Amino acid sequence: ALCSEAAGERLRGTAVSLMYCGVPLGAALAALVGMAGFSSGWKAVFYVGGVAPLLVAPLLALCLPESAAFREQQRAQGTAAARPTLWQGLFRDGAALPTLLLWVAYFFTLLVVYMLINWLPTLLVGQGFSSAQAGQVLFSLQIGGTLGSVALGSLLDRWRPLALIVLTYAGILAALAGLGLSGQFSTMLVAGFVAGFFVVGGQLVLYALAPQFYPTGIRATGVGSAVAVGRLGAMSGPLVAGQMLAMGYGATGVILGAAPGILVAAAAVSFLLVRRRAA
């Protein structure tokens, strides 16, 4: 939300994508450490992941300005103006439907993202690939996620949001089909890249779109609530995948079984965008 407001409307998608692409890029570096087989490499990853944010946080506090929209609102209302409560901001004055639809989209999209990140290597080994090959596919997925975050975020500033949402979720469905049905390693590498491009990149598109449905005073709360619900999906994804494997659905069944959730997420965001355009 802070990045979205600081960048302004013209470059919002690009700015959020450049910020968020660090997530899959860092995951790709972690996958490289695992592929290299360093005995203590995983500890170094946690040290860097813990210390680096602590070093960056003071710089953000000092250098990240309040957005122009927020400063203008403060001047107009005065610093003593009452802020809306959490309930009012999320569910009153026409905000209830956008809030609920964003929650649905975040939940199912992040469910698939984290199901793939956590279970993809195991699922690939179950399909007959070696552990090294599974690690390479996961690395390909994270590289695709890095490039997809930047590319889709940039397109968000140039295309109509609805067209980009249709492209993104169609790409996710195609990637799931590729991962579930591919039998060759080379094809699986491509499917992993496409999955990262659209699944991780699609998550970024949601992060860039969500702030647009809330006024400045409640924007951080609105986006934060959607992310929180998305994290519930992120926790549910690995659990659902594990349960499906235990029930005998197999790797292909688990991957293809994510498709209905993606369709629900796509329908929720598309309806929200169509409704906003018609208003």
C-alpha positions as CSV (number, residue, x, y, z in Angstrom):
1,A,0.0,0.0,0.0
2,L,2.8,2.4,0.8
3,C,4.6,1.7,-2.4
4,S,1.4,2.0,-4.4
5,E,0.6,5.5,-3.0
6,A,4.2,6.8,-3.2
7,A,4.5,5.8,-6.9
8,G,1.2,7.5,-8.0
9,E,-1.3,6.2,-10.4
10,R,0.8,6.3,-13.6
11,L,3.6,4.0,-12.4
12,R,1.8,2.1,-9.7
13,G,2.0,-1.3,-11.3
14,T,5.6,-0.9,-12.3
15,A,6.7,0.3,-8.8
16,V,4.9,-2.5,-6.9
17,S,6.2,-5.1,-9.3
18,L,9.8,-3.9,-8.9
19,M,9.3,-4.0,-5.1
20,Y,7.7,-7.4,-5.1
21,C,10.0,-9.2,-7.6
22,G,12.6,-9.4,-4.8
23,V,10.4,-12.2,-3.2
24,P,10.7,-14.8,-6.0
25,L,14.3,-13.6,-6.7
26,G,15.3,-14.4,-3.1
27,A,13.5,-17.7,-3.3
28,A,15.4,-18.5,-6.5
29,L,18.7,-17.8,-4.7
30,A,17.6,-20.1,-1.9
31,A,16.9,-22.8,-4.4
32,L,20.4,-22.4,-5.8
33,V,21.8,-22.9,-2.4
34,G,19.9,-26.1,-2.1
35,M,20.9,-27.3,-5.5
36,A,24.5,-26.6,-4.8
37,G,24.3,-28.9,-1.8
38,F,26.0,-26.7,0.8
39,S,25.8,-28.5,4.1
40,S,25.4,-25.3,6.1
41,G,23.9,-23.2,3.3
42,W,20.4,-23.2,4.7
43,K,21.6,-21.5,7.9
44,A,23.3,-18.7,5.9
45,V,20.0,-18.1,4.0
46,F,18.2,-17.6,7.3
47,Y,20.9,-15.3,8.6
48,V,20.7,-13.1,5.6
49,G,16.9,-13.2,5.6
50,G,16.8,-12.1,9.2
51,V,19.5,-9.4,9.3
52,A,19.0,-7.7,5.9
53,P,15.4,-6.5,6.7
54,L,16.6,-5.2,10.1
55,L,19.2,-3.1,8.2
56,V,16.7,-1.8,5.6
57,A,13.9,-0.9,8.0
58,P,15.5,2.3,9.4
59,L,16.2,3.5,5.9
60,L,12.5,3.0,5.0
61,A,11.4,4.8,8.1
62,L,13.7,7.8,7.3
63,C,13.4,8.0,3.5
64,L,9.9,6.8,2.6
65,P,7.7,9.8,2.5
66,E,4.0,10.0,3.1
67,S,2.1,9.9,-0.2
68,A,0.7,13.1,-1.7
69,A,-2.8,11.8,-1.4
70,F,-2.4,11.2,2.3
71,R,-0.9,14.6,3.0
72,E,-3.7,16.3,1.0
73,Q,-6.3,14.4,3.0
74,Q,-4.7,15.4,6.3
75,R,-4.7,19.1,5.2
76,A,-8.4,18.8,4.1
77,Q,-9.7,17.1,7.2
78,G,-7.3,18.2,9.9
79,T,-5.1,16.0,12.0
80,A,-7.9,15.7,14.6
81,A,-10.4,14.2,12.2
82,A,-11.8,10.9,13.3
83,R,-10.6,7.9,11.3
84,P,-13.1,5.2,10.3
85,T,-13.1,2.1,12.3
86,L,-11.9,-1.2,10.9
87,W,-15.5,-2.4,10.3
88,Q,-16.5,0.9,8.7
89,G,-13.6,1.0,6.4
90,L,-13.9,-2.5,5.1
91,F,-17.7,-3.0,5.1
92,R,-19.5,0.3,5.0
93,D,-20.2,2.8,2.2
94,G,-20.0,0.3,-0.6
95,A,-16.8,-1.3,0.5
96,A,-18.2,-4.7,1.6
97,L,-18.4,-6.3,-1.9
98,P,-14.9,-5.3,-3.0
99,T,-13.5,-6.4,0.3
100,L,-15.2,-9.9,0.1
101,L,-14.2,-10.4,-3.5
102,L,-10.6,-9.4,-2.9
103,W,-10.5,-11.8,0.0
104,V,-11.7,-14.6,-2.2
105,A,-9.2,-13.8,-4.9
106,Y,-6.3,-13.5,-2.5
107,F,-7.3,-16.7,-0.7
108,F,-7.4,-19.0,-3.7
109,T,-4.5,-17.4,-5.6
110,L,-2.1,-17.7,-2.6
111,L,-3.4,-21.2,-1.9
112,V,-2.0,-22.2,-5.3
113,V,1.2,-20.2,-5.0
114,Y,2.2,-21.8,-1.7
115,M,1.0,-25.2,-2.7
116,L,3.4,-25.2,-5.6
117,I,6.3,-23.7,-3.7
118,N,6.0,-26.2,-0.8
119,W,4.9,-29.3,-2.6
120,L,6.2,-29.0,-6.2
121,P,9.6,-30.8,-5.6
122,T,7.8,-33.7,-3.8
123,L,5.1,-33.9,-6.5
124,L,7.7,-34.0,-9.2
125,V,9.7,-36.8,-7.5
126,G,6.4,-38.6,-7.2
127,Q,6.0,-38.3,-11.0
128,G,9.4,-40.0,-11.5
129,F,11.8,-37.0,-11.7
130,S,15.0,-37.0,-9.6
131,S,15.5,-34.6,-6.7
132,A,18.0,-32.6,-8.7
133,Q,15.6,-32.2,-11.6
134,A,12.8,-31.2,-9.1
135,G,15.2,-28.5,-7.7
136,Q,15.8,-27.2,-11.2
137,V,12.1,-27.0,-12.0
138,L,11.6,-25.1,-8.7
139,F,14.4,-22.7,-9.6
140,S,12.8,-22.2,-13.1
141,L,9.5,-21.4,-11.3
142,Q,11.2,-18.7,-9.1
143,I,13.0,-17.1,-12.1
144,G,9.7,-17.1,-14.0
145,G,8.1,-15.5,-10.9
146,T,10.7,-12.7,-10.9
147,L,10.3,-11.9,-14.5
148,G,6.5,-12.3,-14.4
149,S,6.3,-9.9,-11.5
150,V,8.1,-7.2,-13.4
151,A,6.4,-7.9,-16.8
152,L,2.8,-8.1,-15.5
153,G,3.3,-5.1,-13.2
154,S,4.5,-3.1,-16.1
155,L,1.6,-4.2,-18.3
156,L,-0.8,-3.2,-15.5
157,D,0.2,0.4,-16.2
158,R,-0.5,0.0,-19.9
159,W,-3.3,-2.4,-20.3
160,R,-6.9,-2.4,-19.0
161,P,-6.8,-4.3,-15.7
162,L,-9.6,-6.8,-16.9
163,A,-7.6,-7.8,-19.9
164,L,-4.5,-8.4,-17.8
165,I,-6.5,-10.5,-15.2
166,V,-7.9,-12.7,-18.0
167,L,-4.4,-13.2,-19.4
168,T,-2.9,-13.9,-16.0
169,Y,-5.4,-16.5,-14.8
170,A,-5.6,-18.2,-18.2
171,G,-1.8,-18.5,-18.0
172,I,-2.1,-20.0,-14.5
173,L,-4.5,-22.7,-15.8
174,A,-2.2,-23.5,-18.7
175,A,0.7,-23.8,-16.4
176,L,-1.1,-26.1,-14.0
177,A,-2.1,-28.3,-17.0
178,G,1.6,-28.3,-18.1
179,L,2.9,-29.3,-14.6
180,G,0.2,-32.0,-14.2
181,L,0.5,-33.6,-17.6
182,S,4.2,-33.1,-18.7
183,G,6.2,-36.3,-18.8
184,Q,9.5,-34.9,-20.2
185,F,12.0,-32.9,-18.1
186,S,12.5,-30.2,-20.7
187,T,8.7,-29.7,-20.9
188,M,8.5,-29.6,-17.2
189,L,11.2,-26.9,-17.0
190,V,9.1,-24.7,-19.4
191,A,5.9,-25.4,-17.4
192,G,7.7,-24.5,-14.2
193,F,8.8,-21.2,-15.7
194,V,5.3,-20.4,-17.0
195,A,3.8,-21.3,-13.7
196,G,6.1,-18.9,-11.9
197,F,5.5,-16.2,-14.5
198,F,1.8,-16.2,-14.1
199,V,1.2,-17.7,-10.6
200,V,3.7,-15.5,-8.7
201,G,3.2,-12.6,-11.2
202,G,-0.6,-12.9,-10.7
203,Q,-0.1,-12.5,-7.0
204,L,1.7,-9.3,-7.7
205,V,-1.2,-8.0,-9.9
206,L,-3.5,-8.5,-7.0
207,Y,-1.2,-6.5,-4.7
208,A,-1.2,-3.7,-7.2
209,L,-4.9,-3.7,-7.8
210,A,-6.2,-4.0,-4.3
211,P,-5.2,-0.4,-3.2
212,Q,-7.3,1.0,-5.9
213,F,-10.6,-0.1,-4.2
214,Y,-10.0,1.8,-1.0
215,P,-9.8,5.5,-0.1
216,T,-6.5,6.8,1.2
217,G,-7.4,6.7,4.9
218,I,-8.2,3.0,4.9
219,R,-6.0,1.8,2.1
220,A,-3.4,0.1,4.2
221,T,-6.0,-1.6,6.3
222,G,-7.9,-2.8,3.3
223,V,-4.9,-4.2,1.6
224,G,-3.6,-5.7,4.9
225,S,-6.9,-7.5,5.5
226,A,-6.8,-9.0,2.0
227,V,-3.2,-10.1,2.5
228,A,-4.1,-11.7,5.9
229,V,-6.9,-13.7,4.2
230,G,-4.4,-14.6,1.5
231,R,-2.1,-16.0,4.1
232,L,-4.8,-18.3,5.3
233,G,-4.9,-19.6,1.8
234,A,-1.1,-19.9,1.9
235,M,-1.4,-22.1,5.0
236,S,-4.3,-24.1,3.5
237,G,-2.6,-24.9,0.2
238,P,0.1,-27.2,1.6
239,L,-2.4,-28.8,3.9
240,V,-4.8,-29.5,1.1
241,A,-2.1,-30.9,-1.1
242,G,-0.9,-33.2,1.7
243,Q,-4.4,-34.4,2.4
244,M,-5.1,-35.1,-1.3
245,L,-1.9,-37.1,-1.6
246,A,-2.9,-39.1,1.5
247,M,-6.2,-39.8,-0.2
248,G,-4.4,-41.3,-3.2
249,Y,-5.1,-38.5,-5.8
250,G,-1.4,-38.5,-6.9
251,A,0.8,-35.7,-8.1
252,T,-1.2,-35.0,-11.2
253,G,-4.5,-35.0,-9.3
254,V,-3.1,-32.5,-6.7
255,I,-1.8,-30.1,-9.4
256,L,-4.9,-30.2,-11.6
257,G,-7.1,-30.1,-8.5
258,A,-6.0,-26.5,-8.0
259,A,-7.8,-25.3,-11.2
260,P,-11.3,-24.8,-9.6
261,G,-9.8,-22.4,-7.0
262,I,-8.1,-20.4,-9.8
263,L,-11.4,-20.2,-11.7
264,V,-13.1,-18.8,-8.5
265,A,-10.3,-16.2,-8.0
266,A,-10.5,-15.1,-11.6
267,A,-14.3,-14.8,-11.5
268,A,-14.1,-12.7,-8.3
269,V,-11.5,-10.2,-9.6
270,S,-13.2,-10.0,-13.1
271,F,-16.6,-9.3,-11.5
272,L,-15.0,-6.6,-9.3
273,L,-13.3,-4.9,-12.3
274,V,-16.4,-5.1,-14.5
275,R,-18.5,-3.6,-11.7
276,R,-16.1,-0.8,-11.2
277,R,-16.0,0.1,-14.9
278,A,-19.8,0.1,-15.1
279,A,-20.1,2.4,-12.1
